[in-house]
């Protein structure tokens, strides 16, 4: 049940009642950041049993279990409509493959909400970024849509290791207010208006992390991985420039930094997934053994379909697609890719 909420602090004109939509590791890390400032959040989790365990234990029972919460500061609900009706700022942190099915339950009007997406994926079947999906399907104006980007493994955020996040929104004042909200000694923030560029870059970096993992599984060394990442950032730049041609620096942390941490880090589930493929696992076996979603698997197919109409030169995307969906031998496909690099 949703009860009466305490009045949160003034956030400079931004909607003050904030809810988290999602129950995974990144949702948990973001909840930790937000509740430290507001001392009250709403939190939608799909499973009532997980909510009961969370309230009893004082931590998420399934993800980042070392992160403790004061549950008196959290209004939990497994009813998406109750949460979206009661709160004004909604931070969506559900896996992109499941977002559409979650939102089928939604009856609440979102147009007047401030919708923040921390989802680094494409909405399957629609082949839209998350902000595009909210705009086209739920009529949320772009000035009420924001995204969180940047190199940000949930595990490190939860450990309060220094991280840098970029908040992007067409409305600069809303971006700044939200950035101020989540800033702390271990979270540094900057703002941007490049929502589409950041969203699509965050999808592509997952694809490139799978490529890095495949190459690692095939025993390619650090020298080649550096060449792979150098080519990946050029490929990323070509695509997002074709999609949304504005002035940006691809070397900013929200683009290049996110690519590097996802391609190299042991926390990266996309790299781990790719490594298993490179070692000879089938896609299905790798997915079962990981027990966590590698969003780059779904993102690869979506980006391949999007690029069929855009015709950008994307050999790394093509190679990953061929391995995952056409069942081309990874060793042979990566050898062809290496011959195209300079």
C-alpha positions in Angstrom: 0.0 0.0 0.0 1.1 3.6 -0.7 0.7 5.7 2.4 1.2 9.4 3.1 4.7 10.5 2.1 6.9 12.9 4.1 7.8 16.1 2.3 11.2 15.7 0.5 13.7 18.6 0.3 13.3 21.3 -2.3 15.1 20.2 -5.5 15.2 23.5 -7.3 11.9 23.1 -9.1 12.3 19.5 -10.2 9.4 17.2 -9.2 10.0 16.2 -5.6 8.4 12.8 -5.2 10.7 10.2 -6.7 10.2 6.5 -7.4 12.4 3.8 -8.7 10.9 1.3 -11.2 12.8 -1.9 -11.2 14.5 -4.3 -8.7 17.9 -5.2 -10.2 21.4 -4.2 -9.3 21.4 -0.9 -11.1 18.0 0.0 -9.7 19.3 -0.8 -6.2 22.4 1.4 -6.7 20.4 4.3 -8.0 17.9 3.9 -5.1 20.8 4.1 -2.7 22.0 7.4 -4.3 18.6 9.0 -4.3 17.4 8.0 -0.9 20.5 9.4 0.7 19.4 12.9 -0.4 15.6 12.7 -0.2 15.2 10.3 2.7 12.1 9.0 0.9 11.5 7.1 -2.3 8.8 5.0 -3.8 10.0 1.7 -5.2 8.2 -0.6 -7.6 9.3 -4.3 -7.7 7.4 -6.8 -9.7 7.5 -9.6 -7.1 5.7 -9.2 -3.7 7.9 -11.9 -2.1 11.0 -9.9 -2.9 9.4 -6.8 -1.3 8.6 -8.8 1.8 12.2 -10.2 2.0 13.6 -6.7 1.5 11.5 -5.2 4.3 12.5 -8.0 6.6 16.2 -8.0 5.8 16.8 -4.3 5.2 18.5 -5.0 1.8 17.6 -6.2 -1.7 17.5 -10.0 -1.3 18.6 -10.8 -4.8 21.0 -8.0 -5.9 23.8 -6.0 -4.1 22.9 -7.7 -0.9 25.6 -5.8 1.1 23.8 -2.4 0.5 21.7 -1.6 3.6 18.6 0.6 3.5 16.4 2.1 6.1 13.2 0.6 4.9 11.1 3.2 6.8 12.3 5.6 4.0 10.9 3.4 1.2 7.3 3.0 0.1 7.4 -0.4 -1.7 4.7 -1.6 -4.0 4.3 -4.4 -6.6 1.5 -2.4 -8.2 3.0 -0.2 -11.0 -0.1 2.0 -11.3 -0.1 2.9 -7.5 3.6 3.9 -7.7 3.2 5.9 -10.9 0.1 7.7 -9.7 1.7 8.6 -6.3 5.1 9.9 -7.6 6.1 12.7 -10.0 9.6 11.7 -11.0 9.9 8.1 -12.2 13.3 6.5 -12.7 13.0 3.5 -15.0 15.7 0.9 -14.4 14.1 -2.3 -15.8 15.9 -4.5 -18.4 15.1 -3.2 -21.8 13.7 -6.5 -23.1 11.0 -6.4 -20.4 10.1 -2.8 -20.4 7.3 -3.1 -22.9 5.6 -6.0 -21.0 5.9 -4.0 -17.7 4.3 -1.0 -19.3 1.3 -2.9 -20.7 0.0 -2.9 -17.1 0.2 0.9 -17.0 -3.0 3.0 -16.9 -1.5 6.1 -15.4 -1.0 9.1 -17.7 2.8 9.8 -18.0 2.7 13.0 -20.0 3.0 15.2 -16.9 5.6 13.1 -15.1 9.3 13.6 -15.2 10.6 10.3 -16.7 14.3 9.4 -16.2 15.6 6.4 -17.9 18.7 4.5 -16.6 18.1 1.7 -19.1 21.0 1.1 -21.5 19.1 -0.8 -24.2 16.6 -0.6 -27.1 12.9 -1.6 -26.8 12.8 -4.8 -28.8 10.3 -5.1 -31.7 9.9 -1.3 -31.6 13.6 -0.6 -32.3 13.3 2.6 -30.4 15.5 4.0 -27.6 13.7 4.2 -24.3 13.1 8.0 -24.5 11.8 7.6 -28.1 9.4 4.9 -26.8 8.1 7.0 -24.0 7.7 9.9 -26.3 5.9 8.1 -29.1 3.8 5.6 -27.1 3.1 7.6 -23.9 3.2 11.1 -25.3 5.8 12.3 -22.8 7.3 15.5 -24.2 11.1 15.5 -24.6 11.5 18.3 -22.0 10.1 15.8 -19.5 12.5 13.0 -20.5 16.0 12.5 -19.2 18.6 9.7 -19.2 21.4 8.7 -16.9 24.6 7.8 -18.8 28.3 7.3 -18.1 30.6 4.5 -16.9 28.7 3.2 -13.9 28.9 -0.4 -12.8 26.3 -0.8 -10.1 28.7 -2.8 -8.0 31.2 0.1 -7.8 28.5 2.7 -7.2 27.2 0.6 -4.3 30.7 0.4 -2.9 30.9 4.2 -3.1 33.8 4.2 -5.5 34.2 7.4 -7.4 31.9 7.5 -10.4 31.0 10.1 -13.0 27.5 10.3 -14.4 26.0 12.5 -17.1 22.3 13.6 -16.9 20.8 14.5 -20.2 17.5 16.3 -20.9 16.2 18.7 -23.5 15.4 21.0 -20.6 18.7 22.0 -19.2 17.3 23.2 -15.9 15.7 19.9 -15.2 18.9 18.1 -16.1 20.8 20.3 -13.7 18.3 19.9 -10.9 18.4 16.1 -11.2 22.2 16.1 -11.5 22.4 18.1 -8.2 20.1 15.6 -6.6 22.4 12.6 -7.2 25.7 14.4 -6.7 27.8 13.4 -3.7 31.4 12.8 -2.7 31.5 9.7 -4.8 29.1 10.7 -7.6 30.3 13.5 -9.8 27.8 14.8 -12.4 27.6 16.8 -15.6 24.7 17.7 -17.8 24.0 17.3 -21.5 21.1 17.7 -24.0 22.2 14.8 -26.2 19.6 12.2 -25.0 19.5 10.3 -28.2 23.3 10.2 -28.7 23.8 9.0 -25.2 21.1 6.3 -25.4 22.3 4.8 -28.6 26.0 5.0 -27.5 25.0 3.1 -24.4 23.4 0.4 -26.5 26.3 0.1 -28.8 28.9 -0.1 -26.0 27.2 -3.3 -24.9 27.5 -4.8 -28.4 31.2 -3.8 -28.4 31.7 -5.3 -24.9 30.3 -8.6 -26.2 32.9 -8.4 -29.1 35.7 -7.7 -26.5 34.5 -10.7 -24.5 34.4 -13.0 -27.6 38.0 -11.9 -28.5 39.1 -12.6 -24.9 37.6 -16.0 -25.0 39.4 -16.6 -28.3 42.7 -15.7 -26.5 43.3 -12.4 -28.3 45.6 -10.2 -26.1 45.5 -6.7 -24.8 47.2 -5.3 -27.9 44.3 -6.4 -30.0 41.7 -5.4 -27.5 43.0 -1.8 -27.7 42.7 -1.8 -31.5 39.2 -3.3 -31.1 38.1 -0.5 -28.8 39.7 2.2 -31.0 37.7 0.9 -33.9 34.6 0.5 -31.8 34.6 4.2 -30.7 35.0 5.2 -34.4 32.1 3.0 -35.3 30.0 4.4 -32.5 30.7 7.9 -33.6 29.8 7.2 -37.2 26.4 5.8 -36.2 25.3 8.4 -33.6 26.5 11.2 -35.9 24.3 9.8 -38.7 21.4 9.3 -36.3 21.6 12.7 -34.5 24.1 15.1 -36.1 24.9 17.6 -33.4 28.2 18.9 -31.9 29.5 16.4 -29.4 32.9 15.0 -28.3 32.9 11.2 -28.6 35.8 11.3 -26.1 33.5 12.4 -23.3 33.2 9.9 -20.4 29.5 9.3 -21.3 30.5 7.9 -24.7 34.1 6.7 -24.6 34.3 6.1 -20.8 31.2 3.9 -20.8 32.6 2.0 -23.8 35.9 1.3 -22.1 34.5 0.3 -18.7 32.0 -2.1 -20.3 34.6 -3.5 -22.6 37.3 -4.1 -20.0 35.7 -4.6 -16.6 35.2 -7.9 -14.9 31.9 -6.5 -13.6 30.6 -6.2 -17.2 28.0 -8.9 -17.9 28.1 -8.2 -21.6 31.9 -8.9 -21.7 31.3 -12.0 -19.6 28.6 -13.2 -22.0 30.9 -12.6 -25.0 33.8 -14.4 -23.3 31.6 -17.5 -22.8 30.7 -17.4 -26.5 34.4 -17.1 -27.5 35.1 -20.1 -25.3 32.6 -22.2 -27.2 29.4 -21.9 -25.2 26.1 -21.6 -27.2 24.1 -18.5 -26.8 21.4 -20.3 -24.8 23.9 -22.0 -22.5 25.7 -18.8 -21.8 22.4 -17.0 -21.0 21.3 -19.8 -18.6 24.7 -20.0 -16.8 24.9 -16.2 -16.4 21.6 -15.9 -14.6 21.7 -12.1 -15.5 20.6 -10.3 -18.6 23.3 -9.3 -21.1 21.4 -6.5 -22.8 23.9 -6.3 -25.6 22.5 -9.6 -27.0 19.1 -8.0 -27.6 20.7 -4.7 -28.6 22.8 -6.4 -31.3 19.7 -7.5 -33.2 17.9 -4.2 -32.7 20.9 -2.2 -33.9 21.4 -4.4 -36.9 17.8 -3.9 -37.9 18.0 -0.1 -37.3 21.2 0.1 -39.4 19.5 -1.7 -42.3 17.8 1.6 -43.0 20.7 3.8 -42.1 23.5 2.0 -44.0 26.3 3.1 -41.6 29.6 1.1 -42.0 29.5 -1.0 -38.8 31.8 -4.1 -39.2 32.0 -4.9 -35.4 28.2 -4.8 -35.1 27.9 -7.0 -38.1 30.4 -9.5 -36.7 28.7 -9.8 -33.4 25.3 -10.2 -35.1 26.7 -13.0 -37.3 28.1 -14.8 -34.3 25.0 -14.5 -32.1 22.2 -14.8 -34.6 23.6 -16.4 -37.7 25.7 -18.9 -35.7 28.8 -18.2 -37.7 31.9 -19.6 -36.1 33.4 -17.0 -33.7 37.0 -17.7 -34.6 36.3 -17.4 -38.4 34.2 -14.2 -38.0 36.7 -12.4 -35.7 39.5 -13.3 -38.1 37.6 -11.6 -40.9 37.1 -8.6 -38.6 40.7 -8.4 -37.7 41.6 -8.3 -41.4 39.5 -5.1 -41.8 41.2 -3.2 -39.0 44.2 -0.9 -39.5 
